[in-house]
């Protein structure tokens, strides 16, 4: 799976793009990422799939566009 990484999350992962083994949902993805990058477990971030922010356990499919997004503020 290809994952785009944004903001201060790139400091933790050391990259703007990650490649990880396929998982079937966002909860599994979060677990995989925090196992590989333990500092992510203390960060606040959202997972977007195909341009939409996810809530809870969201199914993932081959070819999905996944992004890790740090908190952002509007104004």
C-alpha positions in Angstrom: 0.0 0.0 0.0 1.2 3.5 -0.8 0.7 6.2 1.8 1.3 9.9 1.5 2.6 11.6 4.7 2.2 15.3 5.5 3.4 17.9 7.9 5.3 17.0 11.1 4.4 13.3 10.5 7.2 13.3 8.0 9.6 14.0 10.8 8.6 10.8 12.5 8.5 8.6 9.4 11.4 10.2 7.6 9.5 10.3 4.4 6.6 11.9 2.4 5.6 8.5 1.0 5.5 5.1 2.7 5.0 1.6 1.3 3.5 -0.9 3.7 1.9 -4.4 3.3 -1.8 -4.4 2.4 -4.2 -4.3 5.4 -8.0 -4.5 5.2 -9.0 -1.5 7.3 -7.8 1.7 8.9 -7.6 0.2 12.4 -5.1 -2.4 11.1 -3.2 0.3 9.2 -2.9 2.4 12.4 -1.6 -0.6 14.3 0.9 -1.4 11.6 2.1 2.2 11.4 2.5 2.6 15.2 4.4 -0.7 15.4 6.8 0.6 12.7 6.9 4.2 14.0 6.1 4.1 17.8 6.2 8.0 18.0 3.1 8.1 15.9 1.1 6.6 18.8 1.6 9.9 20.7 0.7 12.1 17.8 -2.7 13.3 16.7 -3.4 12.6 13.1 -6.1 11.5 10.7 -6.2 9.0 8.0 -7.8 10.0 4.7 -8.8 7.4 2.1 -9.5 8.6 -1.4 -9.6 12.2 -0.3 -12.1 11.6 2.6 -11.3 11.7 6.3 -12.1 8.4 7.9 -13.9 7.7 11.2 -13.4 4.4 13.1 -12.8 1.2 11.2 -12.9 2.0 7.4 -12.4 -0.8 4.9 -9.4 -0.5 2.6 -9.1 -1.8 -1.0 -6.2 -2.2 -3.4 -5.6 1.0 -5.2 -7.0 3.3 -2.5 -5.2 6.6 -2.1 -4.2 6.9 1.6 -2.9 9.9 3.4 -1.7 10.6 6.9 -2.8 14.2 7.9 -1.6 16.1 11.0 -4.0 18.5 12.7 -4.7 21.6 10.8 -6.4 24.9 11.7 -8.6 27.0 9.6 -9.3 30.6 9.7 
